[in-house]
Amino acid sequence: MIRFLFAACLLAPWAAAATPLQPLIDAVPVGGRLGLAAGIYEGPAIITQPLSLEGGPGVIVDGGGKGSVIVVKTNGATVQGLTIRNSGTLHDTVDSGIQVRGRGNVVKDNVIENCLFGIDLQQSDTNVVRRNTITSQEIDLGVRGDAIRLWYSNRNRVQDNVVTDSRDVVVWYSHENEISGNDVRNGRYGLHFMYSHHNVIENNHFLRNTVGVFMMFSNDLVIRGNRVVESNGPSGLGIGLKETSGTIIEGNDIVGNATGLYLDISPYDPESGNEVKGNRFAFNGMAILFHSDWEGNAITGNDFIGNFGQVMVRGGGTAKRQGWAGNYWDVYEGFDRDRDGTGDTAFELFSYADRLWMDVPHASFFRTSPALEVIDFLERLAPFSPPLLLLRDEKPATRRVAG
């Protein structure tokens, strides 16, 4: 008991030392700098004029479980070097670590923890969100907020952030943003676009999310140089497109996902096809899954290595209307007698007994069972009916071509 009382006496001054942050902010002149010393500062706080709010090791801003911890409601402010924690828990007010409502602001080098949403931008353009570390509240994944959220926000740069155990990173109704160098893991959507055009997604790492990158009704995107790894589970997808046109998917590592690339009515605009080129599809359950017999995608110069299945088309269709050319298939059985790096014969992918689990998804549970393997072997040996040609790559590569 004596030890407990002694410890309580030591801690009491520290607890009492928590300082309200808002009066300190209000005292800073326009364009001034507020450098915080190590300690705990009480939020919520709002910034309504250009200034620089700077912290460092041991600088903590605690929202006390009420609303958003810091709201930037101005243009040209900087918030950096803070540990921000304990936002409110309400979705309807988007309780966040940092809310941004303005242009030309910089949010960098902060640690955001135990906040419902991480960094939320609404109708905010030309901001920089860089090198922040974000985790969410320890609640069920579906009711956590988004780590980074862009809503009607254009020409922002979201760079080099680390997101762990949050829900999604979302870009909705937002155009011409750069999303680069981020590390997003253990969430639901690593990156989710909705009605957002002309964005660049480059050199990010998405690990163990349910879905790596998903685009819905979003056109003219560039998805380049990303690593999308271990998106698994019943709905696990590495990269997905729904009614998305004019998009370039280039130079990505798409590895160990339930499905590597998923295309649903994409491209939606028949005059604006998608390009899938120079990617490495490796060790996925299914490398590419088409939701239907669609057309308009140019799939060229990719490596297909160690995938359980190469291509699947739902609804009984084929992928013959896509533009297949110059891909490396590790299951190609042809020759390259002149050693020019191109197979002497076309690569053709047929559907045999595996049509069963394509048409009846629940049957995929038995894909490696002895019974289905025997059926598949017998049909390939002496098919009862002509197998279905799924695709033809006229000039398959005989060595790996993806950079």
Secondary structure by P-SEA (a helix, b strand, c coil): caaaaaaaaaacccccccccaaaaaaaccccbbbbbcbbbbbccbbbccbbbbbbcccbbbbcccccccccccccbbbbccccccccccccccccccbbbcccbbbbcbbbbccccccbbbcccccccccbbbbbccccccccccccbbbcccccccccbbbbcccccccccccccccccbbbbccccccbbbcccccccccbbbbccccccbbbcccccccccccccccccccccccbbbcccccccccccccccccccbbbccccccccbbbbbcccccccccccbbbcccccccccccccccccccccccccccccccccccbbbbcccccccccccccccbbbbbbbccaaaaaaccccccccccaaaaaaaaaaaaccccbbbbcccccbbbcccccc
